[in-house]
Amino acid sequence: MQMFLIVVFFILSLPLTTQASTVVYKCDSKGVTTFSQFPCAKDAKEITIKAANVTQINQQEAQVSTSAVDSYLELQRIDREITQHQLSIKQLKNSFAERKKQIGYINQDRANRMGATSIANAIDIRTRQLKNQIDPQIDNHKQEIETLTAKKEDLQSKVGL
């Protein structure tokens, strides 16, 4: 039992990460290059080959995988934002149409109170006011869509989609 504990202690005391390397000898004989684990000639050159760090390779692969997932999620977020802006534009256009329809019901009394010369003039004034109110909002949404689309295309080109 005591021997078992000593062996276990010895194994546990060994370093967990060792940088293993292999020595190979390179020889040139009559124009032919050969490699061997033993010196094959007097002029043999010793070459040390370091073992691959598997942990580091796995971490790099995980980073690439995470990067791809992050890019995919970012593309999905951009698509959602573009859809939200498109929906906002549609709602603004519907609101404009509904309010323009209500403007069409202006009577002569309201036109006179507005200082308009006629009902048609009053409708034109109100429609321009409404258009000046809604168009900048629509333009802002369109500009955001263009920005997001450019961002999406840039991300897709980086990821290779």
KACORQUI-V400014 format. One record per residue. N is the residue number from 0. RES is the residue in one letter. PHI is phi in degrees with one decimal (* if undefined). NEAR is the number of other C-alpha atoms within 10 Angstrom. D_FIRST is the distance of its C-alpha to the first C-alpha in Angstrom with 2 decimals. Layout:
# KACORQUI-V400014
[[N;RES;PHI;NEAR;D_FIRST] [N;RES;PHI;NEAR;D_FIRST]]
This chain:
# KACORQUI-V400014
[[0;M;*;6;0.00] [1;Q;-65.7;7;3.77] [2;M;-64.2;8;5.39] [3;F;-59.9;9;5.04] [4;L;-63.7;10;6.40] [5;I;-65.2;11;8.77] [6;V;-64.0;12;9.98] [7;V;-62.0;11;10.64] [8;F;-62.6;11;12.36] [9;F;-63.2;10;14.28] [10;I;-64.6;11;15.46] [11;L;-68.8;10;16.56] [12;S;-80.6;9;18.37] [13;L;-67.0;9;20.47] [14;P;-65.5;7;23.94] [15;L;-74.6;8;24.70] [16;T;-115.6;8;28.22] [17;T;-118.4;9;29.02] [18;Q;-92.2;9;32.56] [19;A;-76.2;10;32.30] [20;S;-143.6;11;35.38] [21;T;-122.4;10;36.72] [22;V;-102.1;13;39.12] [23;V;-127.9;17;42.06] [24;Y;-109.4;18;44.99] [25;K;-107.7;20;48.55] [26;C;-128.1;20;51.13] [27;D;-114.0;14;54.87] [28;S;-129.3;12;56.36] [29;K;56.3;6;60.02] [30;G;79.8;7;60.10] [31;V;-110.1;7;57.01] [32;T;-91.3;9;53.99] [33;T;-130.1;12;50.59] [34;F;-122.8;16;47.05] [35;S;-149.2;13;44.13] [36;Q;-86.0;12;40.57] [37;F;-122.2;12;41.76] [38;P;-59.1;15;44.87] [39;C;-103.4;16;47.70] [40;A;-159.7;12;50.50] [41;K;-68.9;7;51.28] [42;D;-95.1;12;52.42] [43;A;-63.3;18;49.33] [44;K;-101.2;15;48.60] [45;E;-85.3;16;45.04] [46;I;-121.3;13;44.46] [47;T;-101.9;11;41.37] [48;I;-107.6;11;40.69] [49;K;-82.2;11;38.61] [50;A;-71.8;11;36.51] [51;A;-68.1;11;37.88] [52;N;-84.8;12;36.41] [53;V;-62.4;9;35.66] [54;T;-62.3;10;35.17] [55;Q;-65.1;10;38.58] [56;I;-62.8;11;40.23] [57;N;-63.1;11;38.89] [58;Q;-65.1;11;40.18] [59;Q;-64.2;12;43.55] [60;E;-63.8;12;43.78] [61;A;-66.0;12;42.97] [62;Q;-65.3;12;45.69] [63;V;-62.6;12;48.17] [64;S;-63.3;12;47.35] [65;T;-63.5;12;47.65] [66;S;-61.4;13;50.86] [67;A;-65.1;14;52.30] [68;V;-65.8;12;51.46] [69;D;-60.8;12;52.93] [70;S;-64.1;17;56.03] [71;Y;-61.2;16;56.44] [72;L;-64.6;12;56.17] [73;E;-65.1;15;58.64] [74;L;-62.5;19;61.05] [75;Q;-64.9;13;60.82] [76;R;-64.2;14;61.55] [77;I;-62.9;17;64.53] [78;D;-59.4;16;65.86] [79;R;-63.6;12;65.68] [80;E;-64.9;15;67.55] [81;I;-60.6;20;70.19] [82;T;-61.9;13;70.68] [83;Q;-64.4;14;71.06] [84;H;-66.5;19;73.69] [85;Q;-63.4;17;75.53] [86;L;-65.2;13;75.56] [87;S;-63.1;16;76.91] [88;I;-62.0;20;79.68] [89;K;-62.2;13;80.59] [90;Q;-65.0;13;80.73] [91;L;-64.4;16;82.91] [92;K;-65.7;16;85.26] [93;N;-64.7;12;85.51] [94;S;-63.0;13;86.18] [95;F;-60.0;18;88.85] [96;A;-61.8;12;90.50] [97;E;-66.3;11;90.54] [98;R;-69.6;14;91.92] [99;K;-65.6;18;94.48] [100;K;-62.6;13;95.62] [101;Q;-67.4;11;96.16] [102;I;-62.4;17;98.05] [103;G;-62.0;15;100.42] [104;Y;-92.7;11;101.64] [105;I;-65.4;15;103.24] [106;N;-103.8;14;106.75] [107;Q;-63.2;15;109.75] [108;D;-62.8;11;109.25] [109;R;-65.7;14;105.70] [110;A;-61.1;18;106.90] [111;N;-63.9;13;109.67] [112;R;-65.0;9;107.22] [113;M;-77.4;15;105.02] [114;G;86.0;11;108.08] [115;A;-82.9;16;108.03] [116;T;-80.7;11;111.31] [117;S;-156.2;16;110.43] [118;I;-64.0;19;107.77] [119;A;-61.9;15;106.69] [120;N;-66.4;14;106.41] [121;A;-63.7;23;104.32] [122;I;-62.6;21;102.00] [123;D;-63.3;16;101.68] [124;I;-61.8;16;100.88] [125;R;-63.5;18;98.21] [126;T;-65.0;18;96.68] [127;R;-64.3;13;96.45] [128;Q;-62.6;11;94.85] [129;L;-63.6;15;92.29] [130;K;-62.2;14;91.66] [131;N;-66.7;11;91.22] [132;Q;-83.1;12;88.68] [133;I;-89.4;16;86.60] [134;D;-56.2;15;86.83] [135;P;-61.6;11;84.80] [136;Q;-66.1;14;81.99] [137;I;-63.7;19;82.04] [138;D;-60.5;12;82.16] [139;N;-61.5;13;79.09] [140;H;-64.9;19;77.15] [141;K;-63.9;17;78.34] [142;Q;-65.1;13;77.30] [143;E;-63.6;16;73.81] [144;I;-62.6;20;73.59] [145;E;-62.0;13;74.62] [146;T;-62.5;12;72.02] [147;L;-65.9;18;69.24] [148;T;-64.6;16;70.39] [149;A;-63.7;12;70.29] [150;K;-63.2;15;66.81] [151;K;-64.1;19;65.69] [152;E;-63.0;13;67.21] [153;D;-63.5;12;65.57] [154;L;-65.0;16;62.15] [155;Q;-64.5;14;62.68] [156;S;-69.6;10;63.68] [157;K;-69.8;10;60.57] [158;V;-80.1;12;58.24] [159;G;91.2;8;60.26] [160;L;-90.9;8;61.35]]
